[in-house]
Amino acid sequence: MINRQMTSGKHMTPFSDVRRDHSPAVRLGHDAVSAVKLSQELTAEIDAWAEAHQMTRSDAIGQLLTIGLHASRPAAAGQPTSRDPVAIEQNAIRLIDRMLDPSLSAEERQRRIRRLIEGPAEFANERIDLPRHPG
């Protein structure tokens, strides 16, 4: 966008948002029209996707952008994003508990969770999160 502004009465509008007749480039209630430069290969992939989904290229580009933007959103709130070992372990316990068979007894559920969280005894010496015991 160009930083220069043009004045028209009381309104300041960037050049890129104004047509030659000085009307707004996007009118209320209408979607913006954007031109993008795409390689021939990408255009062919988009066209194939559009055909498979029975839509126009324009609609396919919009749909693919929406899918991509939603896929790249950060993790939902409530998911530990810190390196806090207690929070990470609690999250792992919660996720494992959700995956276990609900018909298991409480003792068996706890045993399996503990086994998965602590890991096999064979690897206890390799764990960096546990204190070293002189052997």
HELIX and SHEET records of a PDB file:
HELIX    1   1 PHE A   15  ASP A   17  5                                   3    
HELIX    2   2 GLN A   40  ALA A   52  1                                  13    
HELIX    3   3 ARG A   57  ALA A   71  1                                  15    
HELIX    4   4 PRO A   85  MET A   99  1                                  15    
HELIX    5   5 ALA A  106  GLU A  118  1                                  13    
HELIX    6   6 ALA A  121  GLU A  126  5                                   6    
SHEET    1   A 2 GLN A   5  SER A   8  0                                        
SHEET    2   A 2 HIS A  11  PRO A  14 -1                                        
END                                                                             
